[in-house]
Amino acid sequence: MTGMAEAPIIGLILAGGRALRMGGGDKALMPLAGRPILAHVVERLRGQCDGLLISANGDPARLMGFGLPVVADAVPDFAGPLAGVLSGLDWAAAHRPDAGSLLSVAADTPFIPGDLARRLRQARAAAGLPLACAASAGRRHYAVCLWPVGLRDELRRALAAGERRLGRLIEGQGVAVADWPAKPLDPFFNVNTPEDLVEAERLAAEAV
């Protein structure tokens, strides 16, 4: 949880994709180690944030079992994760006006680290930049990002102008990077394909 001197952080789990490489459907609800992938993400993120919500399109009833608010994209036609982040920022502004930041993570990353929020906050403060994203194995993970709630109007303008690339917008705003080791387990391993799900089962078993 954030300290008394820190503005609260709201965690946003991005589950709005169409999972085409999985054959469609709800990738986040596929079982991993006996529980939905999304349940692993919720468990790892819950203790780091002052509230959680899920970004997802379609019928929200399928996600009600998690007991979290579900927000759909305000931008039509599956505009991508930027649209999900914007909806999360708007929700935070409306429902948690005390919150200073939104921490986005992808719903298919079941091993996110327990120090994610703390290290991103530290990296952003040290660099004096508006955003901070995670990195591992020489790659920046733009979906795993700490956003100031006050950036929502800038995102709205970018989406209205046709911007869909998360990384391009983040880099254009200015982003600090916090790097995690990828061994023995990359904490940002994401499940995109059936083969990835098999590998995630192996990794989950080894992590026990």
Secondary structure, DSSP 8 states (H G I E B T S, - for coil): ---TTS--EEEEEE--S--GGGTSS-GGGSEETTEEHHHHHHHHHHTTSS-EEEE--S-GGGGGGG-S-EE--SSTTT--HHHHHHHHHHHHHHH-TT--EEEEEETT-TT--TTHHHHHHHHHHHHT-SEEEEEETTEEEEEEEEEEGGGHHHHHHHHHTT---HHHHHHHH-EEEEEE--SS--TT----SHHHHHHHHHHHHHH-
